[in-house]
């Protein structure tokens, strides 16, 4: 509960939340890049955490296949 925290604790909590949000945004941007236009950044932001996890697993699998087959990524 933020209401029970001291101001310095609230600031620390907000900074931690900001780091989490930044990590989510970065991950969504990376997913949008890997999806090559089949999904937009906004589409991915609107997904649940579970759905984004599924997309990440698909991307990881495709990257692994690309490495094994030595096909170009770009």
PDB file of N, CA, C and O in Angstrom:
ATOM      1  N   UNK A   1       0.833  -1.179   0.000  1.00  0.00           N
ATOM      2  CA  UNK A   1       0.000   0.000   0.000  1.00  0.00           C
ATOM      3  C   UNK A   1       0.882   1.247   0.000  1.00  0.00           C
ATOM      4  O   UNK A   1       1.671   1.466   0.919  1.00  0.00           O
ATOM      5  N   UNK A   2       0.736   2.040  -1.021  1.00  0.00           N
ATOM      6  CA  UNK A   2       1.527   3.256  -1.130  1.00  0.00           C
ATOM      7  C   UNK A   2       1.186   4.276  -0.050  1.00  0.00           C
ATOM      8  O   UNK A   2       2.044   5.058   0.358  1.00  0.00           O
ATOM      9  N   UNK A   3      -0.054   4.273   0.411  1.00  0.00           N
ATOM     10  CA  UNK A   3      -0.472   5.266   1.398  1.00  0.00           C
ATOM     11  C   UNK A   3       0.237   5.102   2.734  1.00  0.00           C
ATOM     12  O   UNK A   3       0.336   6.063   3.497  1.00  0.00           O
ATOM     13  N   UNK A   4       0.723   3.923   3.028  1.00  0.00           N
ATOM     14  CA  UNK A   4       1.371   3.671   4.307  1.00  0.00           C
ATOM     15  C   UNK A   4       2.883   3.848   4.248  1.00  0.00           C
ATOM     16  O   UNK A   4       3.563   3.710   5.264  1.00  0.00           O
ATOM     17  N   UNK A   5       3.410   4.149   3.076  1.00  0.00           N
ATOM     18  CA  UNK A   5       4.850   4.291   2.901  1.00  0.00           C
ATOM     19  C   UNK A   5       5.311   5.725   3.137  1.00  0.00           C
ATOM     20  O   UNK A   5       4.552   6.679   2.966  1.00  0.00           O
ATOM     21  N   UNK A   6       6.566   5.848   3.531  1.00  0.00           N
ATOM     22  CA  UNK A   6       7.178   7.169   3.653  1.00  0.00           C
ATOM     23  C   UNK A   6       7.460   7.692   2.238  1.00  0.00           C
ATOM     24  O   UNK A   6       7.530   6.909   1.290  1.00  0.00           O
ATOM     25  N   UNK A   7       7.619   8.996   2.097  1.00  0.00           N
ATOM     26  CA  UNK A   7       7.865   9.572   0.766  1.00  0.00           C
ATOM     27  C   UNK A   7       9.045   8.946   0.024  1.00  0.00           C
ATOM     28  O   UNK A   7       8.968   8.727  -1.185  1.00  0.00           O
ATOM     29  N   UNK A   8      10.139   8.656   0.738  1.00  0.00           N
ATOM     30  CA  UNK A   8      11.297   8.047   0.080  1.00  0.00           C
ATOM     31  C   UNK A   8      10.980   6.624  -0.382  1.00  0.00           C
ATOM     32  O   UNK A   8      11.503   6.172  -1.401  1.00  0.00           O
ATOM     33  N   UNK A   9      10.132   5.921   0.358  1.00  0.00           N
ATOM     34  CA  UNK A   9       9.730   4.574  -0.026  1.00  0.00           C
ATOM     35  C   UNK A   9       8.792   4.602  -1.237  1.00  0.00           C
ATOM     36  O   UNK A   9       8.848   3.732  -2.106  1.00  0.00           O
ATOM     37  N   UNK A  10       7.936   5.616  -1.272  1.00  0.00           N
ATOM     38  CA  UNK A  10       7.037   5.786  -2.414  1.00  0.00           C
ATOM     39  C   UNK A  10       7.876   6.046  -3.671  1.00  0.00           C
ATOM     40  O   UNK A  10       7.626   5.465  -4.727  1.00  0.00           O
ATOM     41  N   UNK A  11       8.864   6.920  -3.543  1.00  0.00           N
ATOM     42  CA  UNK A  11       9.739   7.229  -4.675  1.00  0.00           C
ATOM     43  C   UNK A  11      10.447   5.971  -5.173  1.00  0.00           C
ATOM     44  O   UNK A  11      10.524   5.736  -6.379  1.00  0.00           O
ATOM     45  N   UNK A  12      10.955   5.173  -4.258  1.00  0.00           N
ATOM     46  CA  UNK A  12      11.635   3.936  -4.624  1.00  0.00           C
ATOM     47  C   UNK A  12      10.668   2.980  -5.331  1.00  0.00           C
ATOM     48  O   UNK A  12      11.027   2.349  -6.325  1.00  0.00           O
ATOM     49  N   UNK A  13       9.455   2.879  -4.817  1.00  0.00           N
ATOM     50  CA  UNK A  13       8.437   2.002  -5.413  1.00  0.00           C
ATOM     51  C   UNK A  13       8.110   2.457  -6.833  1.00  0.00           C
ATOM     52  O   UNK A  13       8.002   1.633  -7.742  1.00  0.00           O
ATOM     53  N   UNK A  14       7.952   3.759  -7.024  1.00  0.00           N
ATOM     54  CA  UNK A  14       7.655   4.308  -8.343  1.00  0.00           C
ATOM     55  C   UNK A  14       8.806   4.039  -9.312  1.00  0.00           C
ATOM     56  O   UNK A  14       8.573   3.693 -10.470  1.00  0.00           O
ATOM     57  N   UNK A  15      10.022   4.192  -8.853  1.00  0.00           N
ATOM     58  CA  UNK A  15      11.183   3.917  -9.699  1.00  0.00           C
ATOM     59  C   UNK A  15      11.234   2.451 -10.112  1.00  0.00           C
ATOM     60  O   UNK A  15      11.564   2.141 -11.257  1.00  0.00           O
ATOM     61  N   UNK A  16      10.913   1.556  -9.197  1.00  0.00           N
ATOM     62  CA  UNK A  16      10.878   0.127  -9.515  1.00  0.00           C
ATOM     63  C   UNK A  16       9.793  -0.170 -10.545  1.00  0.00           C
ATOM     64  O   UNK A  16      10.011  -0.943 -11.478  1.00  0.00           O
ATOM     65  N   UNK A  17       8.633   0.441 -10.373  1.00  0.00           N
ATOM     66  CA  UNK A  17       7.537   0.253 -11.327  1.00  0.00           C
ATOM     67  C   UNK A  17       7.926   0.787 -12.710  1.00  0.00           C
ATOM     68  O   UNK A  17       7.596   0.187 -13.733  1.00  0.00           O
ATOM     69  N   UNK A  18       8.625   1.913 -12.726  1.00  0.00           N
ATOM     70  CA  UNK A  18       9.064   2.501 -13.987  1.00  0.00           C
ATOM     71  C   UNK A  18      10.037   1.558 -14.708  1.00  0.00           C
ATOM     72  O   UNK A  18       9.982   1.424 -15.930  1.00  0.00           O
ATOM     73  N   UNK A  19      10.911   0.919 -13.962  1.00  0.00           N
ATOM     74  CA  UNK A  19      11.838  -0.054 -14.556  1.00  0.00           C
ATOM     75  C   UNK A  19      11.078  -1.228 -15.164  1.00  0.00           C
ATOM     76  O   UNK A  19      11.419  -1.697 -16.250  1.00  0.00           O
ATOM     77  N   UNK A  20      10.062  -1.696 -14.474  1.00  0.00           N
ATOM     78  CA  UNK A  20       9.243  -2.807 -14.982  1.00  0.00           C
ATOM     79  C   UNK A  20       8.532  -2.397 -16.262  1.00  0.00           C
ATOM     80  O   UNK A  20       8.520  -3.151 -17.236  1.00  0.00           O
ATOM     81  N   UNK A  21       7.939  -1.207 -16.268  1.00  0.00           N
ATOM     82  CA  UNK A  21       7.233  -0.712 -17.452  1.00  0.00           C
ATOM     83  C   UNK A  21       8.199  -0.570 -18.620  1.00  0.00           C
ATOM     84  O   UNK A  21       7.868  -0.935 -19.748  1.00  0.00           O
ATOM     85  N   UNK A  22       9.384  -0.044 -18.360  1.00  0.00           N
ATOM     86  CA  UNK A  22      10.389   0.108 -19.422  1.00  0.00           C
ATOM     87  C   UNK A  22      10.785  -1.246 -20.001  1.00  0.00           C
ATOM     88  O   UNK A  22      10.950  -1.377 -21.214  1.00  0.00           O
ATOM     89  N   UNK A  23      10.937  -2.238 -19.155  1.00  0.00           N
ATOM     90  CA  UNK A  23      11.294  -3.578 -19.628  1.00  0.00           C
ATOM     91  C   UNK A  23      10.166  -4.170 -20.480  1.00  0.00           C
ATOM     92  O   UNK A  23      10.431  -4.817 -21.494  1.00  0.00           O
ATOM     93  N   UNK A  24       8.930  -3.954 -20.079  1.00  0.00           N
ATOM     94  CA  UNK A  24       7.782  -4.443 -20.857  1.00  0.00           C
ATOM     95  C   UNK A  24       7.748  -3.760 -22.212  1.00  0.00           C
ATOM     96  O   UNK A  24       7.554  -4.418 -23.234  1.00  0.00           O
ATOM     97  N   UNK A  25       7.935  -2.447 -22.230  1.00  0.00           N
ATOM     98  CA  UNK A  25       7.930  -1.709 -23.500  1.00  0.00           C
ATOM     99  C   UNK A  25       9.029  -2.199 -24.432  1.00  0.00           C
ATOM    100  O   UNK A  25       8.797  -2.408 -25.622  1.00  0.00           O
ATOM    101  N   UNK A  26      10.224  -2.379 -23.886  1.00  0.00           N
ATOM    102  CA  UNK A  26      11.347  -2.851 -24.704  1.00  0.00           C
ATOM    103  C   UNK A  26      11.035  -4.223 -25.291  1.00  0.00           C
ATOM    104  O   UNK A  26      11.261  -4.466 -26.476  1.00  0.00           O
ATOM    105  N   UNK A  27      10.518  -5.111 -24.458  1.00  0.00           N
ATOM    106  CA  UNK A  27      10.180  -6.452 -24.916  1.00  0.00           C
ATOM    107  C   UNK A  27       9.108  -6.412 -26.004  1.00  0.00           C
ATOM    108  O   UNK A  27       9.187  -7.153 -26.984  1.00  0.00           O
ATOM    109  N   UNK A  28       8.112  -5.550 -25.833  1.00  0.00           N
ATOM    110  CA  UNK A  28       7.045  -5.431 -26.836  1.00  0.00           C
ATOM    111  C   UNK A  28       7.591  -4.880 -28.154  1.00  0.00           C
ATOM    112  O   UNK A  28       7.176  -5.316 -29.228  1.00  0.00           O
ATOM    113  N   UNK A  29       8.506  -3.939 -28.078  1.00  0.00           N
ATOM    114  CA  UNK A  29       9.118  -3.404 -29.296  1.00  0.00           C
ATOM    115  C   UNK A  29       9.921  -4.481 -30.013  1.00  0.00           C
ATOM    116  O   UNK A  29       9.880  -4.580 -31.239  1.00  0.00           O
ATOM    117  N   UNK A  30      10.649  -5.286 -29.250  1.00  0.00           N
ATOM    118  CA  UNK A  30      11.411  -6.379 -29.851  1.00  0.00           C
ATOM    119  C   UNK A  30      10.472  -7.386 -30.507  1.00  0.00           C
ATOM    120  O   UNK A  30      10.739  -7.859 -31.612  1.00  0.00           O
ATOM    121  N   UNK A  31       9.392  -7.708 -29.839  1.00  0.00           N
ATOM    122  CA  UNK A  31       8.431  -8.648 -30.419  1.00  0.00           C
ATOM    123  C   UNK A  31       7.846  -8.091 -31.710  1.00  0.00           C
ATOM    124  O   UNK A  31       7.714  -8.813 -32.698  1.00  0.00           O
ATOM    125  N   UNK A  32       7.497  -6.810 -31.701  1.00  0.00           N
ATOM    126  CA  UNK A  32       6.932  -6.193 -32.908  1.00  0.00           C
ATOM    127  C   UNK A  32       7.936  -6.275 -34.055  1.00  0.00           C
ATOM    128  O   UNK A  32       7.545  -6.513 -35.198  1.00  0.00           O
ATOM    129  N   UNK A  33       9.222  -6.080 -33.767  1.00  0.00           N
ATOM    130  CA  UNK A  33      10.252  -6.168 -34.801  1.00  0.00           C
ATOM    131  C   UNK A  33      10.322  -7.598 -35.340  1.00  0.00           C
ATOM    132  O   UNK A  33      10.353  -7.801 -36.554  1.00  0.00           O
ATOM    133  N   UNK A  34      10.347  -8.571 -34.462  1.00  0.00           N
ATOM    134  CA  UNK A  34      10.435  -9.971 -34.898  1.00  0.00           C
ATOM    135  C   UNK A  34       9.184 -10.426 -35.654  1.00  0.00           C
ATOM    136  O   UNK A  34       9.257 -11.322 -36.495  1.00  0.00           O
ATOM    137  N   UNK A  35       8.049  -9.814 -35.358  1.00  0.00           N
ATOM    138  CA  UNK A  35       6.808 -10.213 -36.027  1.00  0.00           C
ATOM    139  C   UNK A  35       6.721  -9.645 -37.444  1.00  0.00           C
ATOM    140  O   UNK A  35       5.824 -10.012 -38.203  1.00  0.00           O
ATOM    141  N   UNK A  36       7.637  -8.761 -37.802  1.00  0.00           N
ATOM    142  CA  UNK A  36       7.769  -8.258 -39.178  1.00  0.00           C
ATOM    143  C   UNK A  36       6.472  -7.724 -39.762  1.00  0.00           C
ATOM    144  O   UNK A  36       6.149  -7.993 -40.918  1.00  0.00           O
ATOM    145  N   UNK A  37       5.740  -6.976 -38.973  1.00  0.00           N
ATOM    146  CA  UNK A  37       4.545  -6.332 -39.488  1.00  0.00           C
ATOM    147  C   UNK A  37       3.260  -7.129 -39.332  1.00  0.00           C
ATOM    148  O   UNK A  37       2.174  -6.610 -39.587  1.00  0.00           O
ATOM    149  N   UNK A  38       3.375  -8.384 -38.917  1.00  0.00           N
ATOM    150  CA  UNK A  38       2.141  -9.158 -38.738  1.00  0.00           C
ATOM    151  C   UNK A  38       1.402  -8.738 -37.474  1.00  0.00           C
ATOM    152  O   UNK A  38       0.207  -8.995 -37.328  1.00  0.00           O
ATOM    153  N   UNK A  39       2.120  -8.093 -36.569  1.00  0.00           N
ATOM    154  CA  UNK A  39       1.515  -7.523 -35.364  1.00  0.00           C
ATOM    155  C   UNK A  39       2.189  -6.190 -35.103  1.00  0.00           C
ATOM    156  O   UNK A  39       3.398  -6.043 -35.276  1.00  0.00           O
ATOM    157  N   UNK A  40       1.397  -5.230 -34.688  1.00  0.00           N
ATOM    158  CA  UNK A  40       1.958  -3.924 -34.369  1.00  0.00           C
ATOM    159  C   UNK A  40       2.365  -3.868 -32.897  1.00  0.00           C
ATOM    160  O   UNK A  40       1.976  -4.705 -32.083  1.00  0.00           O
ATOM    161  N   UNK A  41       3.154  -2.859 -32.598  1.00  0.00           N
ATOM    162  CA  UNK A  41       3.553  -2.602 -31.212  1.00  0.00           C
ATOM    163  C   UNK A  41       2.304  -2.453 -30.342  1.00  0.00           C
ATOM    164  O   UNK A  41       2.243  -2.997 -29.239  1.00  0.00           O
ATOM    165  N   UNK A  42       1.322  -1.725 -30.836  1.00  0.00           N
ATOM    166  CA  UNK A  42       0.081  -1.519 -30.095  1.00  0.00           C
ATOM    167  C   UNK A  42      -0.658  -2.837 -29.877  1.00  0.00           C
ATOM    168  O   UNK A  42      -1.184  -3.083 -28.792  1.00  0.00           O
ATOM    169  N   UNK A  43      -0.700  -3.691 -30.914  1.00  0.00           N
ATOM    170  CA  UNK A  43      -1.337  -5.007 -30.764  1.00  0.00           C
ATOM    171  C   UNK A  43      -0.691  -5.776 -29.619  1.00  0.00           C
ATOM    172  O   UNK A  43      -1.378  -6.370 -28.788  1.00  0.00           O
ATOM    173  N   UNK A  44       0.621  -5.758 -29.588  1.00  0.00           N
ATOM    174  CA  UNK A  44       1.361  -6.517 -28.577  1.00  0.00           C
ATOM    175  C   UNK A  44       1.166  -5.915 -27.192  1.00  0.00           C
ATOM    176  O   UNK A  44       1.032  -6.650 -26.213  1.00  0.00           O
ATOM    177  N   UNK A  45       1.149  -4.584 -27.096  1.00  0.00           N
ATOM    178  CA  UNK A  45       0.902  -3.947 -25.796  1.00  0.00           C
ATOM    179  C   UNK A  45      -0.461  -4.327 -25.234  1.00  0.00           C
ATOM    180  O   UNK A  45      -0.637  -4.425 -24.020  1.00  0.00           O
ATOM    181  N   UNK A  46      -1.422  -4.538 -26.128  1.00  0.00           N
ATOM    182  CA  UNK A  46      -2.780  -4.871 -25.690  1.00  0.00           C
ATOM    183  C   UNK A  46      -2.952  -6.335 -25.311  1.00  0.00           C
ATOM    184  O   UNK A  46      -4.018  -6.727 -24.836  1.00  0.00           O
ATOM    185  N   UNK A  47      -1.934  -7.137 -25.511  1.00  0.00           N
ATOM    186  CA  UNK A  47      -1.998  -8.554 -25.140  1.00  0.00           C
ATOM    187  C   UNK A  47      -1.801  -8.723 -23.633  1.00  0.00           C
ATOM    188  O   UNK A  47      -1.252  -7.854 -22.956  1.00  0.00           O
ATOM    189  N   UNK A  48      -2.254  -9.840 -23.144  1.00  0.00           N
ATOM    190  CA  UNK A  48      -1.996 -10.172 -21.741  1.00  0.00           C
ATOM    191  C   UNK A  48      -0.550 -10.636 -21.607  1.00  0.00           C
ATOM    192  O   UNK A  48       0.113 -10.935 -22.600  1.00  0.00           O
ATOM    193  N   UNK A  49      -0.079 -10.691 -20.390  1.00  0.00           N
ATOM    194  CA  UNK A  49       1.278 -11.166 -20.128  1.00  0.00           C
ATOM    195  C   UNK A  49       1.436 -12.610 -20.618  1.00  0.00           C
ATOM    196  O   UNK A  49       2.486 -12.979 -21.142  1.00  0.00           O
ATOM    197  N   UNK A  50       0.400 -13.413 -20.446  1.00  0.00           N
ATOM    198  CA  UNK A  50       0.428 -14.805 -20.903  1.00  0.00           C
ATOM    199  C   UNK A  50       0.570 -14.873 -22.415  1.00  0.00           C
ATOM    200  O   UNK A  50       1.369 -15.653 -22.933  1.00  0.00           O
ATOM    201  N   UNK A  51      -0.199 -14.060 -23.121  1.00  0.00           N
ATOM    202  CA  UNK A  51      -0.132 -14.050 -24.581  1.00  0.00           C
ATOM    203  C   UNK A  51       1.245 -13.600 -25.070  1.00  0.00           C
ATOM    204  O   UNK A  51       1.794 -14.168 -26.014  1.00  0.00           O
ATOM    205  N   UNK A  52       1.794 -12.577 -24.420  1.00  0.00           N
ATOM    206  CA  UNK A  52       3.148 -12.127 -24.800  1.00  0.00           C
ATOM    207  C   UNK A  52       4.175 -13.228 -24.534  1.00  0.00           C
ATOM    208  O   UNK A  52       5.150 -13.366 -25.272  1.00  0.00           O
ATOM    209  N   UNK A  53       3.953 -14.001 -23.486  1.00  0.00           N
ATOM    210  CA  UNK A  53       4.842 -15.127 -23.195  1.00  0.00           C
ATOM    211  C   UNK A  53       4.808 -16.162 -24.302  1.00  0.00           C
ATOM    212  O   UNK A  53       5.844 -16.712 -24.673  1.00  0.00           O
ATOM    213  N   UNK A  54       3.615 -16.432 -24.834  1.00  0.00           N
ATOM    214  CA  UNK A  54       3.494 -17.376 -25.951  1.00  0.00           C
ATOM    215  C   UNK A  54       4.245 -16.865 -27.173  1.00  0.00           C
ATOM    216  O   UNK A  54       4.965 -17.619 -27.829  1.00  0.00           O
ATOM    217  N   UNK A  55       4.076 -15.577 -27.477  1.00  0.00           N
ATOM    218  CA  UNK A  55       4.769 -14.985 -28.625  1.00  0.00           C
ATOM    219  C   UNK A  55       6.284 -15.073 -28.420  1.00  0.00           C
ATOM    220  O   UNK A  55       7.015 -15.394 -29.356  1.00  0.00           O
ATOM    221  N   UNK A  56       6.753 -14.792 -27.215  1.00  0.00           N
ATOM    222  CA  UNK A  56       8.194 -14.887 -26.927  1.00  0.00           C
ATOM    223  C   UNK A  56       8.715 -16.300 -27.165  1.00  0.00           C
ATOM    224  O   UNK A  56       9.809 -16.478 -27.700  1.00  0.00           O
ATOM    225  N   UNK A  57       7.934 -17.307 -26.770  1.00  0.00           N
ATOM    226  CA  UNK A  57       8.355 -18.694 -26.988  1.00  0.00           C
ATOM    227  C   UNK A  57       8.434 -19.021 -28.478  1.00  0.00           C
ATOM    228  O   UNK A  57       9.337 -19.734 -28.916  1.00  0.00           O
ATOM    229  N   UNK A  58       7.487 -18.496 -29.251  1.00  0.00           N
ATOM    230  CA  UNK A  58       7.522 -18.703 -30.700  1.00  0.00           C
ATOM    231  C   UNK A  58       8.762 -18.051 -31.291  1.00  0.00           C
ATOM    232  O   UNK A  58       9.444 -18.649 -32.125  1.00  0.00           O
ATOM    233  N   UNK A  59       9.055 -16.841 -30.869  1.00  0.00           N
ATOM    234  CA  UNK A  59      10.237 -16.123 -31.363  1.00  0.00           C
ATOM    235  C   UNK A  59      11.507 -16.893 -31.002  1.00  0.00           C
ATOM    236  O   UNK A  59      12.381 -17.081 -31.849  1.00  0.00           O
ATOM    237  N   UNK A  60      11.611 -17.335 -29.756  1.00  0.00           N
ATOM    238  CA  UNK A  60      12.788 -18.097 -29.320  1.00  0.00           C
ATOM    239  C   UNK A  60      12.952 -19.368 -30.145  1.00  0.00           C
ATOM    240  O   UNK A  60      14.065 -19.716 -30.539  1.00  0.00           O
ATOM    241  N   UNK A  61      11.856 -20.054 -30.405  1.00  0.00           N
ATOM    242  CA  UNK A  61      11.899 -21.272 -31.213  1.00  0.00           C
ATOM    243  C   UNK A  61      12.370 -20.963 -32.629  1.00  0.00           C
ATOM    244  O   UNK A  61      13.196 -21.686 -33.186  1.00  0.00           O
ATOM    245  N   UNK A  62      11.845 -19.893 -33.206  1.00  0.00           N
ATOM    246  CA  UNK A  62      12.251 -19.504 -34.559  1.00  0.00           C
ATOM    247  C   UNK A  62      13.724 -19.100 -34.608  1.00  0.00           C
ATOM    248  O   UNK A  62      14.423 -19.411 -35.573  1.00  0.00           O
ATOM    249  N   UNK A  63      14.193 -18.414 -33.577  1.00  0.00           N
ATOM    250  CA  UNK A  63      15.611 -18.034 -33.529  1.00  0.00           C
ATOM    251  C   UNK A  63      16.497 -19.276 -33.430  1.00  0.00           C
ATOM    252  O   UNK A  63      17.546 -19.352 -34.069  1.00  0.00           O
ATOM    253  N   UNK A  64      16.070 -20.235 -32.633  1.00  0.00           N
ATOM    254  CA  UNK A  64      16.829 -21.473 -32.494  1.00  0.00           C
ATOM    255  C   UNK A  64      16.884 -22.217 -33.829  1.00  0.00           C
ATOM    256  O   UNK A  64      17.939 -22.715 -34.221  1.00  0.00           O
ATOM    257  N   UNK A  65      15.760 -22.291 -34.518  1.00  0.00           N
ATOM    258  CA  UNK A  65      15.713 -22.938 -35.829  1.00  0.00           C
ATOM    259  C   UNK A  65      16.618 -22.215 -36.818  1.00  0.00           C
ATOM    260  O   UNK A  65      17.320 -22.846 -37.608  1.00  0.00           O
ATOM    261  N   UNK A  66      16.595 -20.886 -36.767  1.00  0.00           N
ATOM    262  CA  UNK A  66      17.440 -20.089 -37.659  1.00  0.00           C
ATOM    263  C   UNK A  66      18.916 -20.388 -37.407  1.00  0.00           C
ATOM    264  O   UNK A  66      19.693 -20.524 -38.352  1.00  0.00           O
ATOM    265  N   UNK A  67      19.303 -20.489 -36.137  1.00  0.00           N
ATOM    266  CA  UNK A  67      20.695 -20.794 -35.806  1.00  0.00           C
ATOM    267  C   UNK A  67      21.088 -22.191 -36.279  1.00  0.00           C
ATOM    268  O   UNK A  67      22.171 -22.384 -36.832  1.00  0.00           O
ATOM    269  N   UNK A  68      20.202 -23.164 -36.057  1.00  0.00           N
ATOM    270  CA  UNK A  68      20.494 -24.556 -36.446  1.00  0.00           C
ATOM    271  C   UNK A  68      20.615 -24.706 -37.946  1.00  0.00           C
ATOM    272  O   UNK A  68      21.488 -25.423 -38.434  1.00  0.00           O
ATOM    273  N   UNK A  69      19.739 -24.030 -38.683  1.00  0.00           N
ATOM    274  CA  UNK A  69      19.728 -24.178 -40.148  1.00  0.00           C
ATOM    275  C   UNK A  69      20.674 -23.198 -40.832  1.00  0.00           C
ATOM    276  O   UNK A  69      20.919 -23.292 -42.035  1.00  0.00           O
ATOM    277  N   UNK A  70      21.203 -22.254 -40.050  1.00  0.00           N
ATOM    278  CA  UNK A  70      22.105 -21.221 -40.561  1.00  0.00           C
ATOM    279  C   UNK A  70      21.453 -20.374 -41.648  1.00  0.00           C
ATOM    280  O   UNK A  70      22.138 -19.848 -42.526  1.00  0.00           O
ATOM    281  N   UNK A  71      20.140 -20.244 -41.590  1.00  0.00           N
ATOM    282  CA  UNK A  71      19.444 -19.351 -42.508  1.00  0.00           C
ATOM    283  C   UNK A  71      19.597 -17.919 -42.019  1.00  0.00           C
ATOM    284  O   UNK A  71      19.733 -17.691 -40.817  1.00  0.00           O
ATOM    285  N   UNK A  72      19.576 -16.956 -42.925  1.00  0.00           N
ATOM    286  CA  UNK A  72      19.711 -15.570 -42.485  1.00  0.00           C
ATOM    287  C   UNK A  72      18.476 -15.115 -41.703  1.00  0.00           C
ATOM    288  O   UNK A  72      17.349 -15.486 -42.030  1.00  0.00           O
ATOM    289  N   UNK A  73      18.706 -14.313 -40.679  1.00  0.00           N
ATOM    290  CA  UNK A  73      17.619 -13.818 -39.852  1.00  0.00           C
ATOM    291  C   UNK A  73      16.896 -12.661 -40.529  1.00  0.00           C
ATOM    292  O   UNK A  73      15.683 -12.508 -40.378  1.00  0.00           O
ATOM    293  N   UNK A  74      17.634 -11.852 -41.269  1.00  0.00           N
ATOM    294  CA  UNK A  74      17.042 -10.648 -41.860  1.00  0.00           C
ATOM    295  C   UNK A  74      16.405 -10.941 -43.169  1.00  0.00           C
ATOM    296  O   UNK A  74      15.858 -10.039 -43.804  1.00  0.00           O
TER     297      UNK A  74
END
